[in-house]
Amino acid sequence: MVNADAAMYHAKKQGRNGYCFFEHGMNANVHLQMQMQQNLRQAVSRNELVLHYQPKFVAPDGPMTGLEALLRWQSPDHGFLSPDRFLPLAESSGLIVPIGNWVIEEACRQMKVWYDQGHQEWSVAVNLSAVQLEHHSLVDVVREALRKHSLDPSHLVLEITETTAMCNAETSLTVLNKLSDLGVSISIDDFGTGYSSLLYLKRLPANELKIDRGFITELAQDNDDEAIIQAIIALGKTLDMRIVAEGVETAEQQALLTQLGCNTLQGYLLARPAPPEALLEKIAHMTQRTESALVT
């Protein structure tokens, strides 16, 4: 069983829809994975999980309209880990459900704090995995988190990838309609990388399309990405959706995406992810800098 697990982790590391035969050199990796999985089981109860937040801005440079919650793990054994280091393990082990539930509640709690501080125009976005979307408790978890923290549903955005939405389209449609009925917003993330049926896309209760960062990276280099982005924006606006571009890292990308018609921009050029306590200081500094530029 240990050897089979080693081969499985190795196959997953190489990408989906593949397989590997066991080799003795894989043992070290599987033991590390098993140790991380055991530690991850206790991460929530030990308060090792934290959320950082990346601001989203009305194009081209503000004001700020919301934030995306990004999970981090402060592991005593493995250090400060980004999601790509542990979320695949959480999904394969089923731990993504309790961890995802914690993220939803913590994001709602923090959004309520910001709301009470006067930021009524903000919303917080939380990413949902395919495992969460298929879990029977998801709608109740979201409803309870909103109730517990007295947060209006309009301040919560649930992001699902295009691939996740299309994986089991009819089931996804049922769950997403129930979530939409609660009053939360639905965002289709990484749009343009999957194989959506436009028939299902039209039926999804989504309010927002997020253009995959892969199209943004080489946007100003005279290739086909601009045409693809134009098509995505036209499709989204036809369906009455907001258009968000993530991964904005240069002023050229910022200007072109604004010109093409994106409503909201997100990326390192505008603001990097930060913990809540550092975020308000950063936003205050950015606001002062903008106001100074206007005066000048």
C-alpha positions as CSV (number, residue, x, y, z in Angstrom):
1,M,0.0,0.0,0.0
2,V,2.9,2.4,0.8
3,N,4.5,1.6,-2.5
4,A,1.2,2.2,-4.3
5,D,0.8,5.5,-2.6
6,A,4.3,6.5,-3.7
7,A,3.4,5.8,-7.3
8,M,0.2,7.7,-7.0
9,Y,1.8,10.8,-5.6
10,H,4.5,10.6,-8.3
11,A,1.8,10.4,-11.0
12,K,-0.1,13.3,-9.6
13,K,3.0,15.4,-9.5
14,Q,3.4,14.9,-13.2
15,G,-0.2,16.0,-13.9
16,R,-3.6,14.5,-14.1
17,N,-4.8,11.6,-16.3
18,G,-1.5,9.7,-16.0
19,Y,0.0,6.7,-14.2
20,C,3.3,5.5,-12.8
21,F,4.9,2.2,-11.8
22,F,6.6,2.2,-8.4
23,E,10.3,2.7,-8.2
24,H,12.3,2.5,-5.0
25,G,13.4,6.1,-5.2
26,M,9.8,7.2,-4.7
27,N,9.7,6.0,-1.0
28,A,11.3,9.1,0.4
29,N,8.8,11.3,-1.3
30,V,5.8,9.3,-0.1
31,H,6.9,9.3,3.5
32,L,7.2,13.1,3.3
33,Q,3.7,13.3,1.8
34,M,2.3,11.0,4.6
35,Q,3.9,13.2,7.2
36,M,2.5,16.4,5.7
37,Q,-0.9,14.8,5.5
38,Q,-0.8,13.9,9.2
39,N,0.3,17.4,10.1
40,L,-2.4,18.9,7.8
41,R,-5.1,17.0,9.7
42,Q,-4.2,19.0,12.8
43,A,-3.5,22.4,11.1
44,V,-7.0,23.8,11.7
45,S,-7.2,22.9,15.4
46,R,-3.6,24.2,15.9
47,N,-4.4,27.5,14.3
48,E,-1.7,27.0,11.7
49,L,-3.8,28.1,8.7
50,V,-4.0,31.8,7.8
51,L,-5.6,33.8,5.1
52,H,-3.9,36.5,3.1
53,Y,-5.9,38.8,1.0
54,Q,-5.2,40.3,-2.4
55,P,-7.1,43.5,-3.3
56,K,-9.1,43.9,-6.5
57,F,-9.5,47.3,-8.1
58,V,-11.9,49.1,-10.4
59,A,-9.9,49.4,-13.7
60,P,-7.4,51.0,-14.1
61,D,-6.2,51.7,-10.6
62,G,-9.0,52.0,-8.1
63,P,-10.9,52.5,-6.0
64,M,-10.6,49.1,-4.3
65,T,-13.7,47.0,-4.8
66,G,-12.9,43.7,-3.0
67,L,-10.4,41.1,-2.0
68,E,-9.6,37.5,-2.8
69,A,-8.8,35.2,0.2
70,L,-5.7,33.2,-0.3
71,L,-4.8,30.3,2.0
72,R,-1.4,29.9,3.6
73,W,-0.1,27.2,6.0
74,Q,2.3,28.1,8.8
75,S,3.6,24.6,9.4
76,P,6.0,24.0,12.3
77,D,7.8,21.3,10.4
78,H,7.7,22.6,6.8
79,G,7.7,26.4,7.2
80,F,5.4,28.9,5.5
81,L,3.7,27.1,2.7
82,S,1.7,28.4,-0.3
83,P,-1.4,26.5,-1.5
84,D,0.4,24.7,-4.4
85,R,2.5,22.9,-1.8
86,F,-0.4,21.4,0.2
87,L,-3.8,21.8,-1.5
88,P,-3.3,18.8,-3.9
89,L,-2.6,16.7,-0.8
90,A,-5.7,18.1,0.9
91,E,-7.9,17.3,-2.1
92,S,-6.6,13.8,-2.5
93,S,-7.1,13.0,1.2
94,G,-10.5,14.7,1.6
95,L,-9.1,17.2,4.0
96,I,-10.1,20.0,1.6
97,V,-13.6,19.9,3.0
98,P,-12.9,20.8,6.6
99,I,-10.1,23.2,5.5
100,G,-12.4,24.8,2.9
101,N,-15.2,25.2,5.6
102,W,-12.7,27.0,7.8
103,V,-11.7,29.3,4.9
104,I,-15.3,30.2,4.2
105,E,-16.0,31.1,7.9
106,E,-12.8,33.0,8.4
107,A,-13.3,35.0,5.3
108,C,-16.8,35.9,6.4
109,R,-15.6,36.8,9.9
110,Q,-12.8,39.1,8.5
111,M,-15.2,40.7,5.9
112,K,-17.6,41.6,8.7
113,V,-14.7,43.3,10.6
114,W,-13.9,45.4,7.6
115,Y,-17.6,46.1,7.0
116,D,-17.9,47.4,10.6
117,Q,-14.8,49.6,10.0
118,G,-16.7,51.3,7.2
119,H,-15.8,49.3,4.1
120,Q,-19.3,48.5,3.1
121,E,-18.4,48.6,-0.7
122,W,-16.0,45.6,-0.4
123,S,-16.6,42.0,-1.0
124,V,-14.4,38.9,-0.3
125,A,-13.9,36.1,-2.7
126,V,-13.2,32.5,-1.7
127,N,-12.1,29.7,-4.0
128,L,-14.0,26.4,-4.0
129,S,-12.5,23.1,-5.1
130,A,-14.3,20.4,-7.1
131,V,-14.5,18.3,-3.9
132,Q,-16.2,21.0,-2.0
133,L,-18.6,21.7,-4.8
134,E,-19.7,18.1,-4.7
135,H,-20.0,17.8,-0.9
136,H,-23.5,17.8,0.4
137,S,-22.8,20.2,3.3
138,L,-21.5,23.2,1.2
139,V,-24.7,25.2,1.0
140,D,-25.4,24.8,4.7
141,V,-21.8,25.7,5.5
142,V,-22.0,29.0,3.5
143,R,-25.4,29.8,5.0
144,E,-24.2,29.2,8.6
145,A,-21.0,31.3,8.1
146,L,-23.1,34.2,6.8
147,R,-25.5,33.9,9.7
148,K,-22.9,33.5,12.4
149,H,-21.0,36.6,11.4
150,S,-24.1,38.7,10.4
151,L,-22.7,39.2,7.0
152,D,-24.9,40.2,4.1
153,P,-24.5,37.6,1.3
154,S,-23.7,40.3,-1.2
155,H,-20.3,40.7,0.4
156,L,-19.3,37.1,-0.4
157,V,-18.1,35.9,-3.8
158,L,-17.5,32.1,-4.4
159,E,-15.0,31.4,-7.1
160,I,-15.0,28.1,-9.0
161,T,-12.7,27.3,-12.0
162,E,-14.2,26.7,-15.4
163,T,-13.0,23.1,-15.3
164,T,-14.7,22.5,-11.9
165,A,-18.0,24.0,-13.1
166,M,-18.0,21.7,-16.2
167,C,-16.7,18.6,-14.5
168,N,-20.2,17.5,-13.5
169,A,-22.2,20.2,-15.1
170,E,-25.7,19.3,-14.0
171,T,-24.7,18.7,-10.3
172,S,-22.7,21.9,-10.4
173,L,-25.6,23.8,-11.8
174,T,-27.9,22.6,-9.0
175,V,-25.5,23.5,-6.2
176,L,-24.6,26.9,-7.7
177,N,-28.2,27.8,-8.1
178,K,-28.8,27.0,-4.4
179,L,-25.8,29.2,-3.5
180,S,-27.0,32.0,-5.7
181,D,-30.4,31.8,-4.0
182,L,-28.6,32.6,-0.7
183,G,-27.6,35.9,-2.3
184,V,-23.8,35.3,-2.8
185,S,-22.1,36.1,-6.1
186,I,-20.6,33.3,-8.3
187,S,-17.4,33.9,-10.2
188,I,-16.0,31.6,-12.9
189,D,-12.2,31.6,-12.4
190,D,-9.4,30.7,-14.9
191,F,-11.9,31.3,-17.7
192,G,-10.6,30.4,-21.2
193,T,-8.5,27.4,-20.1
194,G,-11.3,24.8,-20.0
195,Y,-13.8,23.4,-22.5
196,S,-17.0,25.1,-21.5
197,S,-20.3,24.3,-23.2
198,L,-21.8,27.7,-23.9
199,L,-25.2,26.2,-23.2
200,Y,-24.2,25.4,-19.6
201,L,-22.3,28.7,-19.2
202,K,-25.5,30.5,-20.1
203,R,-27.4,28.6,-17.4
204,L,-24.8,29.0,-14.7
205,P,-25.9,31.7,-12.1
206,A,-22.5,33.5,-12.4
207,N,-22.0,37.2,-12.0
208,E,-18.4,37.4,-12.9
209,L,-15.7,36.0,-15.3
210,K,-12.0,36.0,-14.3
211,I,-9.7,35.8,-17.3
212,D,-6.9,33.3,-16.7
213,R,-3.5,34.9,-16.0
214,G,-2.0,32.8,-18.7
215,F,-3.6,35.2,-21.3
216,I,-2.4,38.2,-19.4
217,T,1.3,37.3,-19.2
218,E,2.2,38.0,-22.8
219,L,-0.6,40.4,-23.5
220,A,1.5,43.3,-24.8
221,Q,3.7,41.1,-27.1
222,D,1.6,41.3,-30.3
223,N,0.1,37.8,-30.2
224,D,-3.3,36.2,-30.2
225,D,-3.9,36.8,-26.5
226,E,-5.5,40.2,-27.0
227,A,-8.0,38.7,-29.5
228,I,-8.9,35.9,-27.0
229,I,-9.4,38.5,-24.2
230,Q,-11.5,40.6,-26.4
231,A,-13.7,37.6,-27.1
232,I,-14.0,36.6,-23.5
233,I,-15.0,40.2,-22.5
234,A,-17.6,40.3,-25.3
235,L,-19.0,37.0,-24.2
236,G,-19.1,37.9,-20.5
237,K,-20.7,41.3,-21.1
238,T,-23.3,39.7,-23.4
239,L,-24.2,37.5,-20.4
240,D,-24.2,40.5,-18.1
241,M,-21.2,39.5,-16.1
242,R,-18.4,41.6,-14.6
243,I,-15.0,40.9,-16.1
244,V,-11.9,40.5,-13.8
245,A,-8.4,40.2,-15.1
246,E,-5.9,38.6,-12.6
247,G,-2.1,38.5,-12.8
248,V,-1.7,42.1,-13.8
249,E,2.0,42.8,-13.4
250,T,2.9,45.7,-15.8
251,A,1.6,49.1,-16.6
252,E,1.2,48.1,-20.2
253,Q,-1.1,45.2,-19.2
254,Q,-3.1,47.5,-16.9
255,A,-3.6,50.1,-19.7
256,L,-4.5,47.5,-22.4
257,L,-6.9,45.5,-20.2
258,T,-8.7,48.8,-19.2
259,Q,-8.9,49.8,-22.8
260,L,-10.3,46.3,-23.8
261,G,-13.1,46.8,-21.2
262,C,-12.2,44.8,-18.1
263,N,-14.2,46.0,-15.0
264,T,-11.7,44.9,-12.3
265,L,-8.0,44.3,-12.2
266,Q,-6.0,42.2,-9.7
267,G,-2.2,41.6,-9.6
268,Y,1.2,42.4,-8.2
269,L,1.4,45.7,-10.0
270,L,-1.6,47.0,-8.0
271,A,-1.2,45.1,-4.7
272,R,0.4,41.9,-3.4
273,P,-1.4,39.5,-1.0
274,A,-1.0,40.4,2.6
275,P,-2.4,39.5,6.0
276,P,-5.3,41.6,7.2
277,E,-3.3,43.6,9.7
278,A,-0.8,44.7,7.0
279,L,-3.5,45.3,4.4
280,L,-5.1,48.4,5.8
281,E,-1.8,50.1,6.2
282,K,-0.9,49.3,2.6
283,I,-4.2,50.5,1.3
284,A,-4.0,53.7,3.4
285,H,-0.5,54.4,1.9
286,M,-1.8,53.7,-1.6
287,T,-4.7,56.1,-1.1
288,Q,-2.4,58.9,0.2
289,R,-0.1,58.4,-2.8
290,T,-3.0,58.6,-5.2
291,E,-4.4,61.7,-3.5
292,S,-0.9,63.3,-3.6
293,A,-0.6,62.6,-7.3
294,L,-4.0,64.2,-7.9
295,V,-3.0,67.3,-6.0
296,T,0.2,67.5,-7.9
